[in-house]
Amino acid sequence: MLRLCGGRLAARLGSLRACLPDPARGRARRISSCIDRSGSDAASLMTSAKRQGDYYILNGSKAFISGGGESDIYVVMCRTGGPGPKGISCLVIEKGTPGLSFGKKEKKVGWNSQPTRAVILEDCAVPVANRIGNEGQGFLIAMKGLNGGRINVASCSLGAAHASIMLARDHLSVRKQFGEPLANNQYLQFKLADMATRLVASRLMIRSAAVALQEEREDAVAFCSMAKLFTTDECFAICNQALQMHGGYGYLKDYAVQQYMRDSRVHQILEDEETEKTG
Ligand SMILES: Cc1cc2nc3c(=O)[nH]c(=O)nc-3n(C[C@H](O)[C@H](O)[C@H](O)COP(=O)(O)OP(=O)(O)OC[C@H]3O[C@@H](n4cnc5c(N)ncnc54)[C@H](O)[C@@H]3O)c2cc1C
């Protein structure tokens, strides 16, 4: 079974399996998807892939790769043609391929169960047979994968926000101030109702986007982008408010709410709906 790190390329698994030298090893194989250190402007990526016979020779690096160094397989966007999105192709690289190496494990604010490293390619020879799609289709593949990736990231935010509301509700019930539980305070009740409303609105946005994607509707890209934008902002705000409701305890690592706040912050950065569509 294949397990995706980041989930960006779930839509391409069918073609990916065909490219893997040993697709059925009977154990989980982890995949990292690698765009480039170009970041938001994905179409400007620099990693080069020069054709030499039956191989591409790759040179370049990819910052911030989820699962980098731990994953078995790297799905790499690289430049086989001229500038712009049409010069980009998609190649599969197995861990252990000479010329593939990794940077140090990054120290992150959150998402600490997910190792993040740079992926470095130095004269890395990859068989032409490991290409997904045709030359020049890489950008299209990456953008298609982004739709599912956005739903994935938005759903992670939703889970963190839901859990944070539960924690805040429980804390307000047990913490007494001014002679009674904080849960009796009408201001905090209004706040909790507001958080719950935003949570449900986020959930509905994600479900609408998932349906649009499943039905392959034309508006799927817009729905996925809107769901990701709305949900990651709203859910981070919910986690942050839940932390606030814990007072000083919310700032202690003994209380789980701080982790939800830290983990959900990165969801606003990943799969950037504003900028990754450019090109
Ligand atoms: C923990 C973590 C895991 C990651 N995992 C992966 C992975 O597995 N694979 C992968 O390929 N990438 C991964 N990334 C990279 C991630 O996709 C990028 O960080 C993200 O796309 C933003 O790019 P950047 O960091 O270069 O920011 P920049 O592009 O430098 O942007 C900085 C800021 O400027 C804004 N900005 C940029 N251009 C514009 C514009 N034209 N108009 C308005 N605002 C703009 C951005 O929105 C952002 O707020 C990961 C990042 C992190 C932090």
The ligand as an SDF file (V2000), in Angstrom:
LIG
                    3D

 53 58  0  0  0  0  0  0  0  0999 V2000
    6.1960   22.3690    7.3040 C   0  0  0  0  0  0  0  0  0  0  0  0
    6.2230   22.5620    5.8020 C   0  0  0  0  0  0  0  0  0  0  0  0
    6.0730   21.4640    4.9690 C   0  0  0  0  0  0  0  0  0  0  0  0
    6.1220   21.6200    3.5670 C   0  0  0  0  0  0  0  0  0  0  0  0
    6.0120   20.5110    2.7520 N   0  0  0  0  0  0  0  0  0  0  0  0
    6.1750   20.6370    1.4110 C   0  0  0  0  0  0  0  0  0  0  0  0
    6.1860   19.4900    0.5490 C   0  0  0  0  0  0  0  0  0  0  0  0
    6.0390   18.3540    1.0020 O   0  0  0  0  0  0  0  0  0  0  0  0
    6.3750   19.6730   -0.7820 N   0  0  0  0  0  0  0  0  0  0  0  0
    6.5500   20.9150   -1.3170 C   0  0  0  0  0  0  0  0  0  0  0  0
    6.7300   21.0080   -2.5240 O   0  0  0  0  0  0  0  0  0  0  0  0
    6.5390   22.0240   -0.5360 N   0  0  0  0  0  0  0  0  0  0  0  0
    6.3670   21.9110    0.8110 C   0  0  0  0  0  0  0  0  0  0  0  0
    6.3820   23.0350    1.6030 N   0  0  0  0  0  0  0  0  0  0  0  0
    6.6190   24.3390    0.9720 C   0  0  0  0  0  0  0  0  0  0  0  0
    5.3650   25.1820    0.9230 C   0  0  0  0  0  0  0  0  0  0  0  0
    4.5190   24.7200   -0.1140 O   0  0  0  0  0  0  0  0  0  0  0  0
    5.8400   26.6430    0.7170 C   0  0  0  0  0  0  0  0  0  0  0  0
    6.4430   27.0580    1.9370 O   0  0  0  0  0  0  0  0  0  0  0  0
    4.6890   27.5350    0.3540 C   0  0  0  0  0  0  0  0  0  0  0  0
    4.2480   27.2650   -0.9470 O   0  0  0  0  0  0  0  0  0  0  0  0
    5.0920   29.0130    0.4010 C   0  0  0  0  0  0  0  0  0  0  0  0
    6.2880   29.2130   -0.3430 O   0  0  0  0  0  0  0  0  0  0  0  0
    7.5300   29.9640    0.3280 P   0  0  0  0  0  0  0  0  0  0  0  0
    7.7840   29.3830    1.6720 O   0  0  0  0  0  0  0  0  0  0  0  0
    8.6420   29.9990   -0.6530 O   0  0  0  0  0  0  0  0  0  0  0  0
    6.9980   31.4700    0.5580 O   0  0  0  0  0  0  0  0  0  0  0  0
    7.1460   32.6950   -0.4580 P   0  0  0  0  0  0  0  0  0  0  0  0
    6.7960   32.2660   -1.8370 O   0  0  0  0  0  0  0  0  0  0  0  0
    8.4720   33.3330   -0.2380 O   0  0  0  0  0  0  0  0  0  0  0  0
    5.9930   33.6550    0.0810 O   0  0  0  0  0  0  0  0  0  0  0  0
    6.1260   34.4530    1.2850 C   0  0  0  0  0  0  0  0  0  0  0  0
    4.7940   35.2090    1.4910 C   0  0  0  0  0  0  0  0  0  0  0  0
    4.5330   36.0750    0.3650 O   0  0  0  0  0  0  0  0  0  0  0  0
    3.2670   35.7540   -0.1870 C   0  0  0  0  0  0  0  0  0  0  0  0
    3.3330   35.8690   -1.6530 N   0  0  0  0  0  0  0  0  0  0  0  0
    4.2090   35.2630   -2.4840 C   0  0  0  0  0  0  0  0  0  0  0  0
    3.9640   35.6300   -3.7650 N   0  0  0  0  0  0  0  0  0  0  0  0
    2.8970   36.4730   -3.7190 C   0  0  0  0  0  0  0  0  0  0  0  0
    2.1460   37.1810   -4.7070 C   0  0  0  0  0  0  0  0  0  0  0  0
    2.4380   37.0780   -6.0090 N   0  0  0  0  0  0  0  0  0  0  0  0
    1.1230   37.9440   -4.2990 N   0  0  0  0  0  0  0  0  0  0  0  0
    0.8120   38.0480   -3.0020 C   0  0  0  0  0  0  0  0  0  0  0  0
    1.4720   37.4110   -2.0130 N   0  0  0  0  0  0  0  0  0  0  0  0
    2.4960   36.6330   -2.3630 C   0  0  0  0  0  0  0  0  0  0  0  0
    2.9750   34.3040    0.2230 C   0  0  0  0  0  0  0  0  0  0  0  0
    1.5740   34.0510    0.2650 O   0  0  0  0  0  0  0  0  0  0  0  0
    3.6000   34.2590    1.6100 C   0  0  0  0  0  0  0  0  0  0  0  0
    2.6890   34.7880    2.5550 O   0  0  0  0  0  0  0  0  0  0  0  0
    6.3050   22.9040    2.9950 C   0  0  0  0  0  0  0  0  0  0  0  0
    6.4320   24.0240    3.8700 C   0  0  0  0  0  0  0  0  0  0  0  0
    6.3990   23.8560    5.2470 C   0  0  0  0  0  0  0  0  0  0  0  0
    6.5460   25.0790    6.1420 C   0  0  0  0  0  0  0  0  0  0  0  0
  1  2  1  0
  2  3  1  0
  2 52  2  0
  3  4  2  0
  4  5  1  0
  4 50  1  0
  5  6  2  0
  6  7  1  0
  6 13  1  0
  7  8  2  0
  7  9  1  0
  9 10  1  0
 10 11  2  0
 10 12  1  0
 12 13  2  0
 13 14  1  0
 14 15  1  0
 14 50  1  0
 15 16  1  0
 16 17  1  0
 16 18  1  0
 18 19  1  0
 18 20  1  0
 20 21  1  0
 20 22  1  0
 22 23  1  0
 23 24  1  0
 24 25  2  0
 24 26  1  0
 24 27  1  0
 27 28  1  0
 28 29  2  0
 28 30  1  0
 28 31  1  0
 31 32  1  0
 32 33  1  0
 33 34  1  0
 33 48  1  0
 34 35  1  0
 35 36  1  0
 35 46  1  0
 36 37  1  0
 36 45  1  0
 37 38  2  0
 38 39  1  0
 39 40  1  0
 39 45  2  0
 40 41  1  0
 40 42  2  0
 42 43  1  0
 43 44  2  0
 44 45  1  0
 46 47  1  0
 46 48  1  0
 48 49  1  0
 50 51  2  0
 51 52  1  0
 52 53  1  0
M  END
$$$$
